[in-house]
Amino acid sequence: MSSFNPLHLISKTKQAFRLKSHLGVTFRTKQYANADIEAIKNSIKDRNHGLEVIQELSQLLEQCKASESKILAEVEERRKIVENAEVGLIFYENIRGESIIVNSAYKNFTTRILSAKEKVEEKLHDFDRKDRLDIQFCKF
């Protein structure tokens, strides 16, 4: 429990959000192999356009691999966030339990102090009455 750090959880969440934002932009702007396979095969057979198609497919493959590594990094970051959040839940549940105990102790202490105060006030009141009676007896 002592290893939980809220700032670490916040930084990991921000990092995962940045990765998510980057991946969202990547998938919206890049057009991966949406082409028809038969059309690609026919393009490759044509010697004039075959090299261009092969280069284009190579670039798409590189982009897919780069995106895959970024997705894996995001998955790992999210896994760490979940683990850290679970530790945080346990940490805060323990803190809540401890705070309930401390709150109860302060309430009991306050009750004892108020009870002691009432007893002291009663004694002072009794002493005041005795002093008045003693003064009255001394006058006679």
C-alpha positions as CSV (number, residue, x, y, z in Angstrom):
1,M,0.0,0.0,0.0
2,S,2.8,2.4,0.7
3,S,3.8,2.1,-3.0
4,F,0.7,3.9,-4.2
5,N,1.3,7.3,-5.5
6,P,-1.7,9.4,-6.9
7,L,0.6,11.5,-9.1
8,H,1.9,8.3,-10.7
9,L,-1.6,7.3,-11.6
10,I,-2.4,10.7,-13.0
11,S,0.8,10.8,-15.1
12,K,0.1,7.3,-16.5
13,T,-3.5,8.3,-17.4
14,K,-2.2,11.4,-19.2
15,Q,0.3,9.3,-21.1
16,A,-2.3,6.8,-22.1
17,F,-4.6,9.6,-23.3
18,R,-1.7,11.1,-25.4
19,L,-1.2,7.6,-27.0
20,K,-4.9,7.3,-27.6
21,S,-5.1,10.7,-29.2
22,H,-2.1,9.9,-31.4
23,L,-3.6,6.5,-32.5
24,G,-6.9,8.1,-33.2
25,V,-5.3,10.6,-35.5
26,T,-3.2,7.8,-37.1
27,F,-6.2,5.7,-37.9
28,R,-8.3,8.5,-39.2
29,T,-5.6,10.0,-41.5
30,K,-3.9,6.8,-42.8
31,Q,-5.6,4.6,-45.3
32,Y,-4.4,1.1,-44.7
33,A,-5.0,-1.7,-47.2
34,N,-8.6,-0.9,-48.1
35,A,-8.0,-1.8,-51.7
36,D,-9.3,-4.9,-53.4
37,I,-6.9,-7.9,-53.3
38,E,-7.6,-8.8,-56.9
39,A,-7.0,-5.2,-58.0
40,I,-3.6,-5.3,-56.2
41,K,-2.7,-8.6,-57.9
42,N,-3.5,-7.2,-61.3
43,S,-1.5,-4.0,-60.6
44,I,1.5,-6.0,-59.6
45,K,1.4,-8.0,-62.8
46,D,1.6,-4.7,-64.8
47,R,5.3,-4.0,-64.8
48,N,4.9,-0.2,-65.1
49,H,2.8,0.1,-61.9
50,G,4.0,-3.1,-60.1
51,L,7.0,-1.4,-58.4
52,E,4.9,1.5,-57.3
53,V,2.3,-0.8,-55.8
54,I,5.0,-2.9,-54.1
55,Q,6.5,0.3,-52.6
56,E,3.1,1.5,-51.5
57,L,2.3,-1.9,-49.9
58,S,5.8,-1.8,-48.2
59,Q,5.0,1.7,-46.8
60,L,1.6,0.5,-45.6
61,L,3.2,-2.5,-44.0
62,E,5.7,-0.3,-42.1
63,Q,2.8,2.0,-41.0
64,C,0.9,-1.0,-39.8
65,K,3.9,-2.3,-37.8
66,A,4.5,1.2,-36.3
67,S,0.8,1.4,-35.4
68,E,0.9,-2.1,-33.9
69,S,3.8,-1.1,-31.6
70,K,2.0,2.0,-30.5
71,I,-1.2,0.0,-29.8
72,L,0.9,-2.5,-27.8
73,A,2.4,0.5,-25.8
74,E,-1.1,1.9,-25.2
75,V,-2.4,-1.5,-24.0
76,E,0.6,-1.8,-21.6
77,E,0.0,1.7,-20.3
78,R,-3.7,0.9,-19.8
79,R,-2.8,-2.3,-18.0
80,K,-0.5,-0.3,-15.7
81,I,-3.3,2.2,-15.1
82,V,-5.7,-0.5,-14.1
83,E,-3.2,-2.1,-11.7
84,N,-2.4,1.3,-10.2
85,A,-6.1,2.1,-9.8
86,E,-6.7,-1.2,-8.1
87,V,-3.9,-0.5,-5.6
88,G,-5.4,3.0,-5.2
89,L,-8.8,1.6,-4.4
90,I,-7.3,-0.7,-1.7
91,F,-5.2,2.2,-0.4
92,Y,-8.1,4.6,-0.1
93,E,-10.3,1.9,1.5
94,N,-7.6,1.4,4.1
95,I,-7.3,5.1,4.6
96,R,-11.1,5.4,5.0
97,G,-11.1,2.6,7.6
98,E,-8.3,4.3,9.5
99,S,-10.1,7.7,9.4
100,I,-13.2,6.1,10.8
101,I,-11.2,4.7,13.7
102,V,-9.5,8.1,14.3
103,N,-12.9,9.9,14.0
104,S,-14.4,7.5,16.6
105,A,-11.5,8.0,18.9
106,Y,-11.9,11.8,18.7
107,K,-15.6,11.5,19.4
108,N,-14.9,9.3,22.4
109,F,-12.3,11.8,23.6
110,T,-14.7,14.7,23.2
111,T,-17.4,12.9,25.1
112,R,-14.9,12.2,27.9
113,I,-13.8,15.8,28.0
114,L,-17.4,17.1,28.1
115,S,-18.2,14.6,30.9
116,A,-15.1,15.7,32.8
117,K,-16.1,19.4,32.3
118,E,-19.6,18.7,33.7
119,K,-18.1,17.0,36.7
120,V,-15.7,19.8,37.3
121,E,-18.5,22.4,37.0
122,E,-20.6,20.4,39.5
123,K,-17.7,20.3,41.9
124,L,-17.2,24.0,41.5
125,H,-20.8,24.6,42.1
126,D,-20.7,22.4,45.2
127,F,-17.7,24.3,46.5
128,D,-19.4,27.6,45.9
129,R,-22.4,26.4,47.9
130,K,-20.2,25.1,50.7
131,D,-18.3,28.4,50.8
132,R,-21.6,30.3,51.2
133,L,-22.8,28.0,53.9
134,D,-19.4,28.2,55.7
135,I,-19.6,32.0,55.5
136,Q,-23.1,32.0,56.9
137,F,-22.1,29.7,59.7
138,C,-19.1,31.9,60.5
139,K,-21.3,35.0,60.8
140,F,-23.4,33.4,63.6
